[in-house]
Amino acid sequence: MTATDTTPEVIAVSFQKGGTGKTFTSMNLAGGLAARGFDVLLVDFDPQGTLTANLGKREQYFDIDALSLDEILLDPKKWEQVTDLIQTDHEEFDFIPSNQSFNGNKTPLDSADAGEHRFGRLLKHIERDYHYVVCDCPPDFSPYAKNPVTAGEKVVVPMIPETEMPHSVDLLFDQYDVLEMMHDLNIEYPAFLMTYTSTKMTNENKRIIEWFEESFDEKGIITDHRAAFARAKKSQNSVYAHSESLRNDELVQYDELVQLVLEQTSPPSLGIDVEAAKNTSVDEIRRQPDEAHEQPANA
């Protein structure tokens, strides 16, 4: 990547199995990157619109007359309108919501020319510059799941300690191996996240966590889901912008996911010191709200 390149890093948070924390991971990955000074665009590719609802945009999800990402992806004549989709009122990151016009696996995008590559081309029409674009993918292998992968060739995989997890992961790899071969891609997996609840552990949960540790080594992050993290989601913020979760001791462990992504990506500079931003620690992030509060009123 050259110094003048403004192409963002695109990260797909993807798994064909539902209930593994894709939405939670997407929001917190975006929040962790933004907390370090990066400009982030978060995109809800899931037709169910859970991320959109979590960010307080439920009414927009049900507005079938509104311009939607689905509509723009299907019609190249509307690609110039993509910037109109971007919501800029969240304090951490910009956001493109989902809309119930999405049809999941049953969509004309399946048969559209270059239907699995359109998002990557669409990004070139966005009038704002971003260091990162984080995409919450649906729990399937529809074009909505494949578009973020073909756009950035980087996939973060969230999991929970359930019995079928090893089989589901094998299926994920098989499907994206085919996508890689069909489209001459080089898909990378910067991080795998296993989220468990320590108060509800069973022997089977422990067995799956052991499999996870053996399978993913230094790219595998294991984190204990805390109630404070759930309360951050209810406040429509990531764990990096919620005072209680920001100070929770588990945040240091969770933040290793963000660090793995930072280590394996090269975003454009866009006027910031990228290396300094990458090296920002959790302690420095924790001090940011206090430092902002201490600024003079006319600062």
C-alpha positions as CSV (number, residue, x, y, z in Angstrom):
1,M,0.0,0.0,0.0
2,T,1.4,3.4,-1.0
3,A,1.4,6.5,1.2
4,T,-1.2,8.1,-1.0
5,D,-3.6,5.1,-1.1
6,T,-6.9,5.8,0.7
7,T,-8.3,2.3,0.3
8,P,-9.6,1.1,3.8
9,E,-9.0,-2.3,5.3
10,V,-12.2,-4.3,5.1
11,I,-12.8,-6.8,7.9
12,A,-15.6,-9.3,7.6
13,V,-16.9,-10.7,10.9
14,S,-18.3,-13.9,9.6
15,F,-19.6,-17.4,10.6
16,Q,-22.4,-19.4,9.0
17,K,-23.7,-20.4,12.4
18,G,-26.0,-18.1,14.2
19,G,-25.6,-17.1,17.9
20,T,-21.8,-16.9,18.0
21,G,-21.5,-13.2,18.7
22,K,-20.9,-11.8,15.3
23,T,-22.9,-8.6,16.0
24,F,-21.3,-8.1,19.4
25,T,-17.8,-8.7,17.9
26,S,-18.4,-6.4,15.0
27,M,-19.5,-3.5,17.2
28,N,-16.6,-3.9,19.6
29,L,-14.0,-4.4,17.0
30,A,-15.2,-1.2,15.4
31,G,-15.1,0.5,18.8
32,G,-11.6,-0.7,19.6
33,L,-10.3,0.6,16.4
34,A,-12.1,3.9,16.8
35,A,-10.8,4.3,20.3
36,R,-7.3,4.3,18.9
37,G,-8.1,7.2,16.6
38,F,-9.0,5.3,13.4
39,D,-11.9,6.4,11.3
40,V,-14.2,3.4,11.1
41,L,-17.3,2.6,9.0
42,L,-19.4,-0.2,10.5
43,V,-21.8,-2.0,8.0
44,D,-24.7,-4.2,8.9
45,F,-24.9,-6.9,6.2
46,D,-27.3,-9.1,8.1
47,P,-30.8,-9.1,6.8
48,Q,-32.1,-9.7,10.4
49,G,-30.8,-6.2,11.3
50,T,-29.7,-7.0,14.8
51,L,-26.8,-4.6,14.7
52,T,-29.0,-1.9,13.3
53,A,-31.4,-2.4,16.2
54,N,-28.6,-2.5,18.8
55,L,-27.5,0.9,17.5
56,G,-30.9,2.4,17.9
57,K,-31.8,2.4,14.2
58,R,-34.8,-0.1,14.3
59,E,-37.2,2.4,12.7
60,Q,-34.8,2.8,9.8
61,Y,-34.7,-1.0,9.4
62,F,-38.5,-1.1,8.9
63,D,-38.6,1.8,6.5
64,I,-39.1,0.0,3.3
65,D,-39.2,3.2,1.3
66,A,-35.8,4.3,2.4
67,L,-32.7,3.8,0.2
68,S,-31.0,0.6,1.3
69,L,-27.6,-1.0,0.8
70,D,-29.5,-3.9,-0.7
71,E,-31.0,-1.6,-3.4
72,I,-27.7,0.1,-4.2
73,L,-25.8,-3.2,-4.5
74,L,-28.3,-4.4,-7.0
75,D,-28.3,-1.3,-9.2
76,P,-24.9,0.0,-10.3
77,K,-26.6,3.1,-11.5
78,K,-27.2,4.0,-7.8
79,W,-23.6,3.3,-6.6
80,E,-22.9,7.1,-6.5
81,Q,-25.6,7.3,-3.8
82,V,-23.8,5.0,-1.3
83,T,-22.6,8.0,0.8
84,D,-26.3,8.8,1.4
85,L,-26.6,5.6,3.4
86,I,-24.0,6.5,6.0
87,Q,-25.2,7.5,9.4
88,T,-22.8,9.8,11.2
89,D,-24.5,10.4,14.6
90,H,-22.8,7.6,16.6
91,E,-20.0,8.9,18.7
92,E,-17.6,6.1,17.9
93,F,-18.0,5.2,14.2
94,D,-20.1,5.8,11.1
95,F,-22.7,3.2,10.2
96,I,-24.6,1.8,7.3
97,P,-27.8,0.1,8.6
98,S,-29.6,-3.0,7.4
99,N,-33.1,-2.8,6.0
100,Q,-35.9,-5.3,5.9
101,S,-35.7,-5.1,2.1
102,F,-32.8,-7.6,2.4
103,N,-33.9,-11.1,1.4
104,G,-31.0,-13.2,2.7
105,N,-30.3,-16.2,0.5
106,K,-33.2,-15.4,-1.8
107,T,-32.0,-12.3,-3.6
108,P,-31.3,-11.2,-7.2
109,L,-27.7,-10.5,-6.0
110,D,-27.1,-14.3,-6.4
111,S,-27.5,-14.1,-10.2
112,A,-26.3,-10.5,-10.7
113,D,-23.1,-9.9,-12.7
114,A,-20.1,-10.0,-10.2
115,G,-22.7,-10.3,-7.4
116,E,-20.1,-11.4,-4.9
117,H,-17.8,-8.5,-5.7
118,R,-20.0,-5.5,-5.7
119,F,-19.3,-4.1,-2.2
120,G,-15.6,-3.8,-3.0
121,R,-16.4,-1.8,-6.1
122,L,-19.0,0.2,-4.2
123,L,-16.5,1.3,-1.6
124,K,-14.7,3.4,-4.3
125,H,-17.8,5.6,-4.5
126,I,-17.9,6.5,-0.9
127,E,-17.1,10.2,-0.5
128,R,-15.6,9.9,3.0
129,D,-12.3,8.3,3.9
130,Y,-12.0,5.5,6.4
131,H,-9.1,3.5,7.8
132,Y,-11.3,0.5,8.5
133,V,-14.6,-0.9,7.3
134,V,-16.0,-3.5,9.6
135,C,-18.8,-5.7,8.3
136,D,-21.3,-7.7,10.4
137,C,-22.1,-10.7,8.1
138,P,-25.2,-12.8,8.1
139,P,-25.1,-16.4,9.5
140,D,-24.9,-18.0,6.0
141,F,-22.9,-18.1,2.8
142,S,-25.2,-15.8,0.8
143,P,-23.8,-12.9,-1.3
144,Y,-24.2,-10.7,1.7
145,A,-21.7,-12.8,3.6
146,K,-19.3,-13.2,0.6
147,N,-19.2,-9.5,-0.4
148,P,-17.3,-8.2,2.6
149,V,-14.9,-11.2,2.2
150,T,-14.1,-10.5,-1.4
151,A,-13.8,-6.8,-0.7
152,G,-11.1,-7.2,2.0
153,E,-10.0,-10.9,2.1
154,K,-9.8,-10.7,5.9
155,V,-12.2,-12.7,8.2
156,V,-12.6,-12.6,11.9
157,V,-14.5,-15.6,13.3
158,P,-16.4,-15.4,16.6
159,M,-17.4,-18.7,18.4
160,I,-19.0,-20.0,21.5
161,P,-18.1,-23.4,23.2
162,E,-20.8,-25.6,21.7
163,T,-20.4,-29.2,20.6
164,E,-20.8,-28.7,16.9
165,M,-18.2,-25.9,16.7
166,P,-15.4,-27.9,15.2
167,H,-17.6,-29.2,12.4
168,S,-19.0,-25.7,11.8
169,V,-15.5,-24.2,11.5
170,D,-14.4,-26.9,9.0
171,L,-17.5,-26.0,6.9
172,L,-16.5,-22.3,7.1
173,F,-13.0,-23.0,5.9
174,D,-14.3,-25.3,3.1
175,Q,-16.8,-22.7,1.8
176,Y,-14.3,-19.8,1.9
177,D,-11.6,-22.0,0.3
178,V,-14.0,-22.5,-2.7
179,L,-14.6,-18.7,-2.8
180,E,-10.9,-18.2,-2.7
181,M,-10.3,-20.5,-5.6
182,M,-13.2,-19.3,-7.7
183,H,-12.2,-15.7,-7.5
184,D,-8.4,-15.9,-7.1
185,L,-8.4,-14.4,-3.6
186,N,-6.0,-14.8,-0.7
187,I,-8.4,-15.0,2.3
188,E,-6.7,-14.4,5.7
189,Y,-8.0,-15.0,9.2
190,P,-6.5,-12.3,11.5
191,A,-8.2,-13.6,14.6
192,F,-10.6,-16.2,16.1
193,L,-12.6,-15.3,19.2
194,M,-14.1,-17.8,21.7
195,T,-16.5,-16.2,24.1
196,Y,-17.6,-18.3,27.1
197,T,-19.5,-17.5,30.4
198,S,-17.5,-18.7,33.4
199,T,-20.6,-19.1,35.6
200,K,-22.1,-21.6,33.1
201,M,-19.2,-23.8,32.2
202,T,-19.8,-27.6,31.6
203,N,-17.3,-30.3,30.8
204,E,-18.3,-30.2,27.2
205,N,-17.7,-26.4,27.1
206,K,-14.3,-27.0,28.5
207,R,-13.6,-29.7,25.9
208,I,-14.5,-27.3,23.1
209,I,-12.3,-24.5,24.6
210,E,-9.4,-27.0,24.7
211,W,-10.0,-27.8,21.0
212,F,-10.0,-24.0,20.3
213,E,-6.7,-23.5,22.1
214,E,-5.0,-26.4,20.2
215,S,-6.5,-25.3,16.8
216,F,-5.8,-21.6,16.7
217,D,-2.8,-21.0,19.0
218,E,-1.7,-17.3,19.0
219,K,-4.6,-16.2,16.7
220,G,-7.2,-17.5,19.2
221,I,-8.5,-15.2,21.9
222,I,-10.6,-16.6,24.7
223,T,-12.7,-14.2,26.7
224,D,-15.2,-14.4,29.5
225,H,-18.4,-12.6,28.7
226,R,-19.1,-10.1,31.5
227,A,-22.4,-8.5,32.4
228,A,-20.8,-5.1,32.0
229,F,-20.2,-5.9,28.4
230,A,-23.9,-6.8,27.9
231,R,-24.8,-3.5,29.5
232,A,-22.5,-1.7,27.0
233,K,-24.5,-3.2,24.2
234,K,-27.8,-2.0,25.8
235,S,-26.4,1.5,25.9
236,Q,-25.9,1.3,22.1
237,N,-22.1,1.6,22.6
238,S,-19.1,-0.7,22.3
239,V,-17.3,-1.8,25.4
240,Y,-14.7,1.0,24.6
241,A,-17.2,3.8,25.1
242,H,-19.1,2.5,28.1
243,S,-17.6,3.6,31.4
244,E,-18.4,0.3,33.3
245,S,-17.1,-2.1,30.7
246,L,-14.2,0.1,29.8
247,R,-12.8,-0.5,33.3
248,N,-13.7,-4.1,33.6
249,D,-10.7,-6.3,34.0
250,E,-11.7,-8.6,31.1
251,L,-11.3,-5.8,28.6
252,V,-7.6,-6.3,28.5
253,Q,-8.1,-9.9,27.3
254,Y,-10.8,-8.9,24.9
255,D,-8.7,-6.1,23.4
256,E,-6.2,-8.8,22.2
257,L,-8.7,-9.4,19.4
258,V,-8.3,-5.8,18.2
259,Q,-4.5,-6.0,18.6
260,L,-4.4,-9.1,16.4
261,V,-6.4,-7.2,13.7
262,L,-4.1,-4.2,14.0
263,E,-0.9,-6.4,13.7
264,Q,-2.2,-8.0,10.4
265,T,-3.6,-4.9,8.6
266,S,-2.2,-1.8,6.9
267,P,-4.8,0.9,6.8
268,P,-4.1,4.2,5.0
269,S,-2.6,7.0,7.1
270,L,-5.2,9.6,6.2
271,G,-3.4,12.2,8.3
272,I,-2.7,10.2,11.5
273,D,0.3,8.4,12.8
274,V,-0.8,4.8,12.1
275,E,1.9,3.1,14.2
276,A,1.2,5.3,17.2
277,A,-2.5,4.6,16.9
278,K,-1.8,0.8,16.7
279,N,0.4,1.0,19.8
280,T,-2.3,2.6,21.9
281,S,-2.8,0.6,25.0
282,V,-6.0,-0.2,27.0
283,D,-4.7,2.0,29.8
284,E,-4.4,4.9,27.4
285,I,-7.9,4.3,26.1
286,R,-9.2,4.2,29.6
287,R,-7.6,7.6,30.3
288,Q,-9.2,9.3,27.3
289,P,-12.6,10.0,28.8
290,D,-11.0,11.5,31.9
291,E,-8.6,13.7,29.8
292,A,-11.5,14.9,27.6
293,H,-13.4,15.8,30.8
294,E,-10.4,17.8,32.1
295,Q,-10.1,20.0,28.9
296,P,-11.0,23.7,29.4
297,A,-14.6,24.6,28.3
298,N,-13.2,26.7,25.4
299,A,-10.7,24.0,24.2
